[in-house]
Amino acid sequence: MNLESWAGTHPGSFKFTNEDSYICDDNCSCYMVADGLGSYDGADVASLLTCQTIHQSIQSLEKKDLPQTKAYLPKLLTQAIQVLKDKVVEQPKYHHMATTLTLLWLVEGNYFIANIGDSRAYILRDGSFSQITMDHSLAFEQFMMGAISKEEVNTHPNQKLLTRTISARNDFVIPDLFSSPLKSGDIILLCTDGLNKEVEDPKIAEILGQKKSLSIIGESLIAQAMQNGASDNITVTIIRVEPDA
């Protein structure tokens, strides 16, 4: 299985700091985006520590010792929470820090995704574009119940009210887990809400499906979010499964 990947981030038009973090590592087939909750001290610390902790844990696993991947993902998140707790002991001002996380791990021709919060994973497969993850927000719950449309989710006030995060105040968190065999030509997009709340899904799909390099596609997605206002940090990670040589 041949992979190509690209990742990039931008603080947006109105923010002085970037509270997003990401990992893009083809060597261990591990990819992440995380969005620190900007209303609390340490938002950038929460996203960065969460990504670093999980990345280091995955790097330390030898392939011959790979556990049952889907069952192992929640344990990785619990490890990250403990690191956040340890940080709060050092710096109590970070007591309320929290972050979203969308984690993609590719193992033996399959993708495994763990999601907490409202950062998203999308897939473009055989010309069909769909959202894999479900936002952990009150607005997305309203959409799932049919109270509002999918298009209304991104601008609804309740989209800011998250129902699950990785937080120093929790002992554990239960992620949504997704898995599927990979197919040649699959393109998986991970993004923080700075992209999807500025760029509607059909436009994301249009850009993602262009026959261009991933760097051009990724930069085009960020540029489109900037053009549309970019009121938040924007982070994009793209993974494309290339045909075997």
C-alpha positions as a Markdown table, in Angstrom:
| # | Residue | x | y | z |
|---|---|---|---|---|
| 1 | Met | 0.0 | 0.0 | 0.0 |
| 2 | Asn | 1.5 | 3.3 | -1.1 |
| 3 | Leu | 0.6 | 6.4 | 0.7 |
| 4 | Glu | 1.0 | 10.1 | 0.0 |
| 5 | Ser | 0.2 | 12.7 | 2.7 |
| 6 | Trp | 0.3 | 16.4 | 3.4 |
| 7 | Ala | -0.6 | 18.6 | 6.4 |
| 8 | Gly | -0.8 | 22.3 | 7.0 |
| 9 | Thr | -2.2 | 24.8 | 9.4 |
| 10 | His | -3.1 | 28.6 | 9.5 |
| 11 | Pro | -4.1 | 30.8 | 12.4 |
| 12 | Gly | -6.9 | 32.3 | 10.4 |
| 13 | Ser | -7.8 | 36.0 | 9.9 |
| 14 | Phe | -8.7 | 37.0 | 13.4 |
| 15 | Lys | -6.6 | 35.0 | 15.8 |
| 16 | Phe | -3.2 | 35.9 | 17.1 |
| 17 | Thr | -2.4 | 32.3 | 18.2 |
| 18 | Asn | -2.9 | 28.9 | 16.6 |
| 19 | Glu | -4.5 | 26.5 | 19.1 |
| 20 | Asp | -4.6 | 23.7 | 16.6 |
| 21 | Ser | -2.1 | 20.9 | 16.4 |
| 22 | Tyr | -1.5 | 18.0 | 14.0 |
| 23 | Ile | 0.6 | 14.9 | 13.3 |
| 24 | Cys | 1.4 | 13.6 | 9.8 |
| 25 | Asp | 3.7 | 10.6 | 10.0 |
| 26 | Asp | 3.9 | 8.2 | 7.1 |
| 27 | Asn | 6.5 | 6.1 | 8.9 |
| 28 | Cys | 4.0 | 4.8 | 11.5 |
| 29 | Ser | 0.9 | 5.6 | 9.4 |
| 30 | Cys | -0.4 | 7.9 | 12.1 |
| 31 | Tyr | -2.3 | 11.2 | 11.4 |
| 32 | Met | -4.1 | 13.6 | 13.7 |
| 33 | Val | -5.7 | 17.0 | 14.0 |
| 34 | Ala | -6.6 | 18.6 | 17.4 |
| 35 | Asp | -8.3 | 21.9 | 18.2 |
| 36 | Gly | -7.7 | 23.3 | 21.7 |
| 37 | Leu | -10.7 | 25.0 | 23.2 |
| 38 | Gly | -9.8 | 28.6 | 22.9 |
| 39 | Ser | -12.0 | 29.9 | 25.8 |
| 40 | Tyr | -9.6 | 28.3 | 28.3 |
| 41 | Asp | -5.9 | 28.9 | 29.2 |
| 42 | Gly | -3.7 | 26.3 | 27.7 |
| 43 | Ala | -5.8 | 25.5 | 24.6 |
| 44 | Asp | -2.7 | 25.2 | 22.5 |
| 45 | Val | -0.9 | 23.1 | 25.2 |
| 46 | Ala | -3.8 | 20.7 | 25.4 |
| 47 | Ser | -3.9 | 20.0 | 21.6 |
| 48 | Leu | -0.1 | 19.8 | 21.3 |
| 49 | Leu | 0.4 | 17.5 | 24.3 |
| 50 | Thr | -2.5 | 15.2 | 23.2 |
| 51 | Cys | -1.0 | 14.8 | 19.7 |
| 52 | Gln | 2.5 | 14.3 | 21.0 |
| 53 | Thr | 1.5 | 11.7 | 23.6 |
| 54 | Ile | -0.5 | 9.6 | 21.2 |
| 55 | His | 2.1 | 9.9 | 18.5 |
| 56 | Gln | 4.9 | 8.8 | 20.8 |
| 57 | Ser | 2.9 | 5.8 | 22.0 |
| 58 | Ile | 2.2 | 4.6 | 18.5 |
| 59 | Gln | 5.8 | 5.1 | 17.5 |
| 60 | Ser | 6.9 | 2.9 | 20.4 |
| 61 | Leu | 4.9 | -0.1 | 19.2 |
| 62 | Glu | 6.7 | -2.6 | 17.1 |
| 63 | Lys | 4.7 | -4.0 | 14.2 |
| 64 | Lys | 5.0 | -7.5 | 15.5 |
| 65 | Asp | 3.5 | -6.4 | 18.8 |
| 66 | Leu | 0.5 | -4.4 | 17.3 |
| 67 | Pro | -2.5 | -4.9 | 19.6 |
| 68 | Gln | -6.1 | -5.2 | 18.6 |
| 69 | Thr | -6.1 | -1.7 | 17.1 |
| 70 | Lys | -9.7 | -0.7 | 17.6 |
| 71 | Ala | -9.6 | -1.7 | 21.3 |
| 72 | Tyr | -6.3 | 0.1 | 21.8 |
| 73 | Leu | -7.4 | 3.5 | 20.6 |
| 74 | Pro | -9.3 | 4.5 | 23.7 |
| 75 | Lys | -6.3 | 3.6 | 25.8 |
| 76 | Leu | -4.2 | 6.1 | 23.8 |
| 77 | Leu | -6.7 | 8.8 | 24.6 |
| 78 | Thr | -6.6 | 7.9 | 28.3 |
| 79 | Gln | -2.8 | 8.2 | 28.2 |
| 80 | Ala | -3.2 | 11.7 | 26.8 |
| 81 | Ile | -5.6 | 12.7 | 29.5 |
| 82 | Gln | -3.1 | 11.6 | 32.2 |
| 83 | Val | -0.4 | 13.8 | 30.5 |
| 84 | Leu | -2.8 | 16.8 | 30.7 |
| 85 | Lys | -3.5 | 16.1 | 34.3 |
| 86 | Asp | 0.3 | 16.0 | 35.1 |
| 87 | Lys | 0.7 | 19.3 | 33.3 |
| 88 | Val | -2.0 | 20.8 | 35.5 |
| 89 | Val | -0.1 | 19.7 | 38.6 |
| 90 | Glu | 2.8 | 21.7 | 37.3 |
| 91 | Gln | 0.7 | 24.7 | 36.1 |
| 92 | Pro | -2.7 | 24.9 | 37.8 |
| 93 | Lys | -3.8 | 27.7 | 35.5 |
| 94 | Tyr | -4.4 | 25.1 | 32.9 |
| 95 | His | -7.0 | 23.3 | 35.0 |
| 96 | His | -9.8 | 23.8 | 32.4 |
| 97 | Met | -7.7 | 23.1 | 29.2 |
| 98 | Ala | -9.3 | 20.8 | 26.7 |
| 99 | Thr | -9.1 | 19.8 | 23.1 |
| 100 | Thr | -10.8 | 17.9 | 20.3 |
| 101 | Leu | -9.0 | 15.1 | 18.5 |
| 102 | Thr | -9.5 | 13.2 | 15.3 |
| 103 | Leu | -6.9 | 10.3 | 15.0 |
| 104 | Leu | -6.3 | 8.2 | 12.0 |
| 105 | Trp | -4.2 | 5.1 | 12.2 |
| 106 | Leu | -3.5 | 2.9 | 9.2 |
| 107 | Val | -2.8 | -0.7 | 10.1 |
| 108 | Glu | -2.4 | -3.6 | 7.6 |
| 109 | Gly | -4.5 | -2.1 | 4.9 |
| 110 | Asn | -7.3 | -0.8 | 7.1 |
| 111 | Tyr | -8.0 | 2.6 | 8.5 |
| 112 | Phe | -9.0 | 3.1 | 12.2 |
| 113 | Ile | -10.3 | 6.4 | 13.4 |
| 114 | Ala | -11.0 | 7.7 | 16.9 |
| 115 | Asn | -12.9 | 10.9 | 17.3 |
| 116 | Ile | -13.6 | 13.3 | 20.2 |
| 117 | Gly | -15.2 | 16.7 | 19.7 |
| 118 | Asp | -16.0 | 18.5 | 16.4 |
| 119 | Ser | -12.9 | 18.0 | 14.3 |
| 120 | Arg | -13.8 | 15.8 | 11.4 |
| 121 | Ala | -12.7 | 13.0 | 9.1 |
| 122 | Tyr | -14.0 | 12.8 | 5.6 |
| 123 | Ile | -13.4 | 10.3 | 2.8 |
| 124 | Leu | -13.5 | 10.6 | -0.9 |
| 125 | Arg | -14.0 | 7.1 | -2.4 |
| 126 | Asp | -14.9 | 6.2 | -6.0 |
| 127 | Gly | -16.1 | 9.8 | -6.5 |
| 128 | Ser | -18.4 | 9.8 | -3.4 |
| 129 | Phe | -17.6 | 12.2 | -0.6 |
| 130 | Ser | -18.9 | 11.6 | 2.9 |
| 131 | Gln | -18.2 | 12.6 | 6.5 |
| 132 | Ile | -16.9 | 9.6 | 8.5 |
| 133 | Thr | -17.1 | 11.1 | 12.0 |
| 134 | Met | -19.9 | 12.7 | 13.9 |
| 135 | Asp | -19.5 | 16.0 | 15.7 |
| 136 | His | -19.8 | 15.9 | 19.5 |
| 137 | Ser | -21.9 | 19.0 | 19.7 |
| 138 | Leu | -25.4 | 19.9 | 20.5 |
| 139 | Ala | -25.9 | 21.3 | 17.0 |
| 140 | Phe | -24.9 | 18.0 | 15.4 |
| 141 | Glu | -27.2 | 16.1 | 17.7 |
| 142 | Gln | -30.0 | 18.4 | 16.6 |
| 143 | Phe | -29.1 | 17.6 | 13.0 |
| 144 | Met | -29.2 | 13.9 | 13.7 |
| 145 | Met | -32.6 | 14.3 | 15.2 |
| 146 | Gly | -33.8 | 16.2 | 12.1 |
| 147 | Ala | -34.3 | 19.5 | 13.9 |
| 148 | Ile | -31.9 | 21.4 | 11.7 |
| 149 | Ser | -30.2 | 20.7 | 8.3 |
| 150 | Lys | -26.6 | 19.6 | 7.8 |
| 151 | Glu | -25.9 | 23.1 | 6.3 |
| 152 | Glu | -27.1 | 24.8 | 9.4 |
| 153 | Val | -24.8 | 22.8 | 11.8 |
| 154 | Asn | -21.7 | 24.9 | 11.0 |
| 155 | Thr | -23.3 | 28.3 | 11.8 |
| 156 | His | -25.6 | 27.2 | 14.6 |
| 157 | Pro | -24.8 | 28.6 | 18.1 |
| 158 | Asn | -25.0 | 25.1 | 19.6 |
| 159 | Gln | -22.1 | 24.0 | 17.4 |
| 160 | Lys | -19.8 | 25.6 | 20.0 |
| 161 | Leu | -21.3 | 23.5 | 22.8 |
| 162 | Leu | -19.3 | 20.4 | 22.7 |
| 163 | Thr | -20.5 | 17.3 | 24.5 |
| 164 | Arg | -17.2 | 15.4 | 24.5 |
| 165 | Thr | -13.6 | 16.6 | 24.7 |
| 166 | Ile | -10.2 | 15.4 | 25.9 |
| 167 | Ser | -9.8 | 17.4 | 29.2 |
| 168 | Ala | -7.6 | 17.5 | 32.2 |
| 169 | Arg | -10.8 | 17.4 | 34.3 |
| 170 | Asn | -11.8 | 13.9 | 33.0 |
| 171 | Asp | -10.4 | 10.5 | 34.0 |
| 172 | Phe | -11.3 | 9.0 | 30.7 |
| 173 | Val | -13.3 | 9.7 | 27.5 |
| 174 | Ile | -15.2 | 7.4 | 25.2 |
| 175 | Pro | -14.4 | 8.1 | 21.5 |
| 176 | Asp | -16.4 | 7.2 | 18.5 |
| 177 | Leu | -14.5 | 4.5 | 16.6 |
| 178 | Phe | -14.6 | 3.8 | 12.9 |
| 179 | Ser | -12.8 | 1.3 | 10.7 |
| 180 | Ser | -12.8 | 0.0 | 7.2 |
| 181 | Pro | -10.5 | -1.6 | 4.7 |
| 182 | Leu | -8.7 | 0.9 | 2.5 |
| 183 | Lys | -9.2 | 1.0 | -1.2 |
| 184 | Ser | -6.8 | 2.2 | -3.9 |
| 185 | Gly | -7.6 | 5.8 | -4.7 |
| 186 | Asp | -9.1 | 6.6 | -1.3 |
| 187 | Ile | -8.5 | 10.2 | 0.0 |
| 188 | Ile | -9.0 | 10.8 | 3.7 |
| 189 | Leu | -9.2 | 14.4 | 5.0 |
| 190 | Leu | -8.8 | 15.3 | 8.6 |
| 191 | Cys | -9.7 | 18.9 | 9.5 |
| 192 | Thr | -10.5 | 21.2 | 12.4 |
| 193 | Asp | -13.7 | 23.1 | 12.3 |
| 194 | Gly | -11.9 | 26.2 | 11.0 |
| 195 | Leu | -12.2 | 24.5 | 7.5 |
| 196 | Asn | -15.6 | 23.0 | 7.5 |
| 197 | Lys | -17.5 | 25.9 | 9.1 |
| 198 | Glu | -16.1 | 28.2 | 6.4 |
| 199 | Val | -16.2 | 25.8 | 3.4 |
| 200 | Glu | -19.3 | 23.7 | 2.6 |
| 201 | Asp | -18.9 | 20.0 | 2.0 |
| 202 | Pro | -19.5 | 20.1 | -1.8 |
| 203 | Lys | -16.8 | 22.7 | -2.2 |
| 204 | Ile | -14.4 | 20.6 | 0.0 |
| 205 | Ala | -15.2 | 17.6 | -2.2 |
| 206 | Glu | -14.6 | 19.6 | -5.4 |
| 207 | Ile | -11.1 | 20.7 | -4.3 |
| 208 | Leu | -10.2 | 17.4 | -2.8 |
| 209 | Gly | -11.0 | 15.6 | -6.0 |
| 210 | Gln | -8.7 | 17.7 | -8.2 |
| 211 | Lys | -6.0 | 15.8 | -10.1 |
| 212 | Lys | -3.3 | 17.9 | -8.4 |
| 213 | Ser | -0.6 | 17.4 | -5.8 |
| 214 | Leu | -1.7 | 17.1 | -2.2 |
| 215 | Ser | 0.2 | 20.2 | -1.3 |
| 216 | Ile | -1.7 | 22.2 | -3.9 |
| 217 | Ile | -5.0 | 20.7 | -2.8 |
| 218 | Gly | -4.3 | 21.3 | 0.9 |
| 219 | Glu | -3.2 | 24.9 | 0.3 |
| 220 | Ser | -6.3 | 25.4 | -1.8 |
| 221 | Leu | -8.6 | 24.2 | 1.0 |
| 222 | Ile | -6.9 | 26.6 | 3.5 |
| 223 | Ala | -7.1 | 29.5 | 0.9 |
| 224 | Gln | -10.8 | 28.8 | 0.4 |
| 225 | Ala | -11.4 | 29.1 | 4.1 |
| 226 | Met | -9.4 | 32.3 | 4.3 |
| 227 | Gln | -11.4 | 33.7 | 1.4 |
| 228 | Asn | -14.6 | 32.9 | 3.2 |
| 229 | Gly | -13.6 | 34.6 | 6.4 |
| 230 | Ala | -11.4 | 32.3 | 8.4 |
| 231 | Ser | -12.7 | 33.2 | 11.8 |
| 232 | Asp | -10.8 | 30.3 | 13.4 |
| 233 | Asn | -7.6 | 28.4 | 13.1 |
| 234 | Ile | -7.6 | 26.1 | 10.1 |
| 235 | Thr | -5.8 | 22.7 | 10.1 |
| 236 | Val | -5.8 | 20.1 | 7.3 |
| 237 | Thr | -4.3 | 16.7 | 6.9 |
| 238 | Ile | -4.8 | 14.7 | 3.7 |
| 239 | Ile | -3.9 | 11.1 | 3.1 |
| 240 | Arg | -4.2 | 9.5 | -0.4 |
| 241 | Val | -3.9 | 5.8 | -1.1 |
| 242 | Glu | -1.9 | 5.4 | -4.3 |
| 243 | Pro | -2.2 | 2.4 | -6.6 |
| 244 | Asp | 0.5 | -0.2 | -6.1 |
| 245 | Ala | 3.4 | 0.1 | -8.6 |
